[in-house]
């Protein structure tokens, strides 16, 4: 269960990070503490999640590069373009046990807020999971909270609801063990 949650956390973090790393006029996120709320509309009944992230310019760049590497390594198709003021990503990827074909729309100024909407299908090869492609629709709402990070967080820390706090350096070390 923790492996699946961590895999999903990597996938979620990588989506925004990879998009941010591209030269499509997305500014880096404002340094400080960010709150990201993640809701899944499909499949129905999936619990909402929340994540706190503490970043500075260096760790935001490091998170972006981590997501960029993951995107390059794990996506067979990754097409990104600007459309109606948003960033649109069409991708086919496999991250750990999760294969997905998605359309992601990213909007916001990355200084006070950003929004990510992901529509597509996922196939998870794990015991107890439904077989075959399943519809997936997820939204992420990132909101800048403060210039200084609370809760003992330091730049590079990510705290996902129900999981231990981790730093980008720990995430990078765990990635190979999780098949990321």
C-alpha positions, 0 to 999 in steps of 0.5 A: 500500500505504501509503495502504491501511494509513493508511486502515485506521489511520484507520478503526481509530483512529476506531472507538474514538475515536468511541465514546469521544467519546459520552456513554455513561459511557465515561471518557477514556483514562488519560494516558500510553503505550498499546499496541493490538494488532489481530488480524484473524480474518477474512479469515484470514491477515491479519497482526496489527498493533500500535500505540503511542499517547501521549496526555494529556487534551488529545490524547485529546480531540483524537483523540476529536473527530477520530474523531467528525468522521470518524464523522459524515462517513463513516457513513450509519448510526451507532447506539450503545447500552449493552448488558450493560455494553458499548457496542454500535455498529451502523454502515454507513460508507465510509472511503476505499476501504473500505465496511463494515457492522459491529457493534462491541462495546467493553468495559473501563475505559479506565484500564488496558485496553479491548477492541474486537470488530468483526464485519461485512462490508467491500468494498474498491474497490482493485486486487487486492482481492476484489470484493463484500462480504467477512466481517470480524472484528477484535479490538483490545486496548488496554493502558495501558503507562506514565505517561510515553511512551517512544521519543521519543513526545510526546502525540498521537503514534501509531506503527503497526507498519511506518509512520512515527510520526505526530501527531494534527495530521499525521493531520488534515492527511493525512485529506483527501488520503486521502479521509477 
